[in-house]
Structures are given as structure tokens and as C-alpha cells.
Amino acid sequence: MSKKPVRPAPEGDVAISSRIRLARNLEAYPFTTRMTRAQSAEILSKVRNAVLDGEDSQLSGFSFLELQSMNTLDRQFLVEKHLISPEFAEGDISRAAIISKDGRISIMVNEEDHLRLQCIFPGMQTEEAWKLCTDIDTKLDGKLEYAFDKNFGYLTCCPTNVGTGIRASVMLHLPALSMTGYIKGILENCSKIGVAVRGAYGENSEASGNMFQISNQVTLGQTEEDIISGIGNITSQITEQERILRSELYNQNPLRLEDRIFRSYGILTGARIISSEESLKLLSDVRLGVVMGLIRGLELEDLNEIMLMIQPAYLQKLSGGQLKPDERDQRRAELIRMKLKDGVQQGME
Amino acid sequence: MLCQQCQKKEANVHFTQILNGTKIESYLCSQCANEKGKLSFSPQLNLGDFLWGFPGFGEGGGLPEAEQPGEVRCDICGMSFDDFRKTGKLGCANCYRTFRDNLSPILRRLHGNIEHKGKVPGKLTECIKTGNEIEKLKEELTAAIGREEYERAAELRDRIRNLESSGNKCGGV
């Protein structure tokens, strides 16, 4: 595994990534629910020009990916990298993703709203993501006329997004809270204060590999900064609880926790056939082992990379084409064995 | 409020799910919410029904007859409030203006608030600032008249006139 010197992600022991999404619509067109094919094509070209035509360095080097010219595998690949939503990947008509070179900025055109502008950063960096996102938004605002109302704010297709149009979310790895069952209490408390907790791949997915996405539900009547600091407060409280529980779990019975972690590690380094669900579950234990200093030689970035690579589309892209499910499970096991062995060997050097 | 699933226990979890591209929110007891986290949700519900069934809309949901917007349609996209009821999605920016009075209670339920705070498009920053300033001065004017401070009131009235003729006032927004 390449040992590039990477700056560790802030709060990376618990926080995987931070994301800000803004929903925007153009005043002059009906929302996606009622637009014609011709209108959707016009919107696409307007947004494309607004982003790509210009001298602005922040908007340079974006790729423009029109969905109808992409196959299912390529679309799925973008979903796995969290650059487009699963719902977006399914549609065809005049949809495009405009993605920055470093993958931090992506703009979905004609998702539920005309524009869904997203910035994603590693670790706990919601404020940084907001700063970038609002910068890009302001630049586009100069070129596109957004639908806006003095009382209701930015107007969105679904009333659940109206106002700021913001969704601030942080993905957290919460193995100790999950193992002990305390996660249930957290889920309940979050729901009471209007904070949503979902699985790793958005609203529809279950928490896989003990990954949870924490995000705001209220979008109207609070400033973006207030919403972001609210999510920041909640995630840092959850992070703190997770850390305390991790060390408590270890202190109460070190052997038991080590046993669990090294068994998972053992299966991953020995398995010849493995599903993505099982891998994510076991990798969650290994990640915990790395954070707690029990497994040496692996970096958190390596694990983040493995977790991405073992997803079906990524795996098939790596193998250069379509794979049947059983071929995928073999290829996945092979890849994990190789990556984990590499890491640990380098660690021993 | 009772759990919308078992109708027995007190609901204490706000549950959100997306099914067939539709966001579904429900109020459940912790046990049912836990079960739902594992199982798939009944796919018959849509957001429109849900917004309608929100507490405050009366038994069985629905607005009282007098408040029904009837056959009013958005004159830009042709959407009726009934269409919105069915899908939970609006048709265009003008729908918000057409159905403002009907949407306000729904937005209050969803967000606890119906006044936008936060970012404003560049073009509107000035006019919104001016609008807010005018509102504030008008309140002061009423208060000044109430206190019979007529000199102060005249001064406020002139400032309001100046602002209103400054061209910075928002148009239809």
C-alpha cells in the first residue's frame, strides 16, 4: 500500500467524512417534477455554462458527466464515492454530474432540484466544507437566477428542504456504541431534536460497518452557520461518548476486545470468498484495532481506501469489467488479503 | 401522540426513510422504530399523505373545508394544491407564492418556523436589508404616534419615504 504522507483527517478516529449539500432551483423553470424534456436540457446547458465557462480558478478542471452516456457500472461507481445519490443514478433525462478534479465538489444537475451542490471533506470538517460550498454557490448565483422567496428562502421541490436548502452531514464510525447497544439511545435522542441518523449510503440504507450519517432535518428558520454548529455539537458529543466507551470496553476486558479484533483481522487475511457486507463488518473491527493501537502498520487512510475498493462497482472497475457476484466475492477477498498484508509488512520494516 | 405503527405506545422517535424516491417521515415508539430500522417500510405511503396526517390537521387529516384551496392552480405550472397533497412535491417557485397560506402551517410543522434566516442571493441582499429597515421604521413610527411624539413621527415618515423611493425595495420576491 502506498504510504504517501497524508495529513490525518481531523477527528479521524471516529469521523470519516463531512459533507455539505445545498439545494437550488432556477427561477425561470418549473421544478424537476413538472419540467418538460426540452426545459431539462436547457437547465443542463445553463448550469454547464455557468460552471465551466469562465476564468475562475476555483471552477476550473471540473469534469462534466452526462448520465445518459454512462453505463450502470460507472454510475454506481460515483454513488460508492458519494459523488452522486443512488436516486440520481437511476434517472436518465438530462441529468449530469459536474465533479471537481479532487472529488471534493460535485454538482448534480436535475436531481430532485435543478442543482444539488455538494462539498465533501475527510474527517470532521463541516465548516471547511461549508466555506467551499457557499463560495461556489455565490459564484453560480452571479450567473444563474435562483428561485428565492423573502419568507421561505431558497425554494425547493420538496418542502422538507426549503429555506437554506442545506443538509450538513457527518459520517461517524461508531463500533463501541453499536457493540454495547448504547447507539439506540443516541438514535432516539437525535430524533427528538430534529437530527437524522442514517446508514452510510443515505436515507435508504442500513448502517453498514457501524457507519452512521448524522444530519440536520430542519432547513428553514435557522442560519446555515447555526445548523452547521448544531450538527458539529452533536457529532462531537457522540464522538466523545464513542471514545470513552472504546477505552472502557478495552479496560474492562482487554483480551475479549483484542480477541474480537484479531479474529476479524484473521478472517480478512485468510478468507478466499467474502461478501461486501461481511467485509464491512470485519473491517469495522480492524479499524477499531488500528485506532486503539492494537494493529500496527495500517493507517486509517488505508482502511478508508479498502472500504471504498471492496464496493461492487469499484471492484469491477479495478478488474476491468463486469464480474458475477461470486467472482466479485473472490476478487474482494483477494484484494483485502493483499492490502492488509502489504500494510502490516511495511509496518514491521 | 401514539406510535403510528403499533398505535399502542407513546411515539418518541422521528423516523425518516426514502422509498421509491419519496421521503417518508413518521413518529414511532422506540420498539417499532428499532424494528423498522431492520425491515423495509410499507411502501404505500407517500410524503403528501404524511404531511397531511401531521398533528394539527385534525382527526383523519385534511384541512377544514373553509381552508381548502379548492381548484386554485398555480398560474405558472398549473399545479393544484391537491396535486401537492398527492406527491408532497411542488411544481415550481410560484407554487410557494400561490399556496403560501396553505403551505405555511405545513412548513411550521416541518421546520418549527416559517421565516427564512441565512444566506440570500446576492441581488436581493440590498433590497431585503432595505425592506427590513422599512419594517423596523414603520414599527417605530406607530410607537411614536402612540406616544404623541409627532416631530419624531414626521422624521420617521420621511425616512420611510426615502427608503421606499430608493429603488432598493424588492419587487415580487
Boltz contact constraints between the chains, C-beta under 6 A:
constraints:
  - contact:
      token1: [A, 27]
      token2: [B, 93]
      max_distance: 6.0
  - contact:
      token1: [A, 30]
      token2: [B, 77]
      max_distance: 6.0
  - contact:
      token1: [A, 30]
      token2: [B, 91]
      max_distance: 6.0
  - contact:
      token1: [A, 30]
      token2: [B, 92]
      max_distance: 6.0
  - contact:
      token1: [A, 31]
      token2: [B, 91]
      max_distance: 6.0
  - contact:
      token1: [A, 31]
      token2: [B, 92]
      max_distance: 6.0
  - contact:
      token1: [A, 33]
      token2: [B, 89]
      max_distance: 6.0
  - contact:
      token1: [A, 33]
      token2: [B, 91]
      max_distance: 6.0
  - contact:
      token1: [A, 34]
      token2: [B, 77]
      max_distance: 6.0
  - contact:
      token1: [A, 34]
      token2: [B, 91]
      max_distance: 6.0
  - contact:
      token1: [A, 87]
      token2: [B, 21]
      max_distance: 6.0
  - contact:
      token1: [A, 141]
      token2: [B, 121]
      max_distance: 6.0
  - contact:
      token1: [A, 141]
      token2: [B, 122]
      max_distance: 6.0
  - contact:
      token1: [A, 146]
      token2: [B, 121]
      max_distance: 6.0
  - contact:
      token1: [A, 147]
      token2: [B, 93]
      max_distance: 6.0
  - contact:
      token1: [A, 148]
      token2: [B, 121]
      max_distance: 6.0
  - contact:
      token1: [A, 149]
      token2: [B, 96]
      max_distance: 6.0
  - contact:
      token1: [A, 150]
      token2: [B, 173]
      max_distance: 6.0
  - contact:
      token1: [A, 151]
      token2: [B, 115]
      max_distance: 6.0
  - contact:
      token1: [A, 152]
      token2: [B, 96]
      max_distance: 6.0
  - contact:
      token1: [A, 152]
      token2: [B, 116]
      max_distance: 6.0
  - contact:
      token1: [A, 153]
      token2: [B, 116]
      max_distance: 6.0
  - contact:
      token1: [A, 155]
      token2: [B, 93]
      max_distance: 6.0
  - contact:
      token1: [A, 155]
      token2: [B, 96]
      max_distance: 6.0
  - contact:
      token1: [A, 157]
      token2: [B, 89]
      max_distance: 6.0
  - contact:
      token1: [A, 158]
      token2: [B, 89]
      max_distance: 6.0
  - contact:
      token1: [A, 159]
      token2: [B, 107]
      max_distance: 6.0
  - contact:
      token1: [A, 160]
      token2: [B, 110]
      max_distance: 6.0
  - contact:
      token1: [A, 163]
      token2: [B, 116]
      max_distance: 6.0
  - contact:
      token1: [A, 164]
      token2: [B, 118]
      max_distance: 6.0
  - contact:
      token1: [A, 188]
      token2: [B, 13]
      max_distance: 6.0
  - contact:
      token1: [A, 188]
      token2: [B, 30]
      max_distance: 6.0
  - contact:
      token1: [A, 191]
      token2: [B, 13]
      max_distance: 6.0
  - contact:
      token1: [A, 191]
      token2: [B, 14]
      max_distance: 6.0
  - contact:
      token1: [A, 196]
      token2: [B, 16]
      max_distance: 6.0
  - contact:
      token1: [A, 203]
      token2: [B, 18]
      max_distance: 6.0
  - contact:
      token1: [A, 204]
      token2: [B, 18]
      max_distance: 6.0
  - contact:
      token1: [A, 218]
      token2: [B, 111]
      max_distance: 6.0
  - contact:
      token1: [A, 220]
      token2: [B, 111]
      max_distance: 6.0
  - contact:
      token1: [A, 220]
      token2: [B, 113]
      max_distance: 6.0
  - contact:
      token1: [A, 221]
      token2: [B, 111]
      max_distance: 6.0
  - contact:
      token1: [A, 221]
      token2: [B, 113]
      max_distance: 6.0
  - contact:
      token1: [A, 221]
      token2: [B, 115]
      max_distance: 6.0
  - contact:
      token1: [A, 223]
      token2: [B, 117]
      max_distance: 6.0
  - contact:
      token1: [A, 223]
      token2: [B, 118]
      max_distance: 6.0
  - contact:
      token1: [A, 224]
      token2: [B, 118]
      max_distance: 6.0
  - contact:
      token1: [A, 224]
      token2: [B, 119]
      max_distance: 6.0
